[in-house]
Amino acid sequence: MTKADQYREALKTCVDWDAYMMQESGLPGPRGNLELAHVVADVATAKQIDHWLTFDASRAPVNSPKEFLAFCCVEGLGRLIVEGQIERWAMLRRCASDPRWRTREGVAMALQRIGDADMDNLLSHLEPWLSGNWLEQRAVAAALAEPKLLREPAQIDRALSYLDRITASIAAATDRRAEDYKILRQGLGYCWSVIVAARPSSGKRLMERWLKNDDKDVQWVMRENLKKKRLQVMDAAWVKKFSK
């Protein structure tokens, strides 16, 4: 029996899910209990998820056991959307701007659940986020930089076009001291490598255009991606050419 199976069995007879989840959360600490979070997102009821949504940053500070409840419910929103509760999209988008980094990661996981079920649906719903704030754009990039979602060439090309638009917004930014801007910039430091490795033929062409851009933040993003081993495996000579 896997750890996930053990959690499923425990939850079947659990009277107080909140207490159990906080006890097993792994928080405070560097790593929350992802195995339990995935199981909770799989099996929690809509009523439970709505209850955990009340644990905002003031009630459940970052890295506290209570934040684990928020993290689980955000990932659970992805499952509810897959099941047809499309009205949950608005809440999921709001959660992308949560001040807690772990809760924002829950958004990326929720989006990946949706993409795993229907990638075209995910891409369509994420397009408006490209005109959103820095954290919403970061959620798009983080969600799409997932190898298991990058299967169909047309979908990968669309994902690349989204990264292209997000990078253009970085290049056009005027206030670069904002913390949310820095979070997006940091995230883009790996996203390009994941999606380009999945579709080298079109990915390299797009990335080359940004590699030639003289914006300092764009250059940092591109250099960070060139350091990733997946690009070395994809085309070591190409990486060497643009790493000079």
Secondary structure, 3 states (H helix, E strand, C coil): CCHHHHHHHHHHCCCCHHHHHHHCCCCCCCCCCHHHHHHHHHHCCHHHHHHHCCCCCCCCCCCCHHHHHHHHHHHHHHHHHHCCCHHHHHHHHHHCCCCCHHHHHHHHHHHHHHHHHCHHHHHHHHHHHHHCCHHHHHHHHHHHCCHHHCCCHHHHHHHHHHHHHHHHHHHHCCCCCCHHHHHHHHHHHHHHHHHHHHCHHHHHHHHHHHHCCCCHHHHHHHHHHHCCHHHHHHHHHHHHHHHC
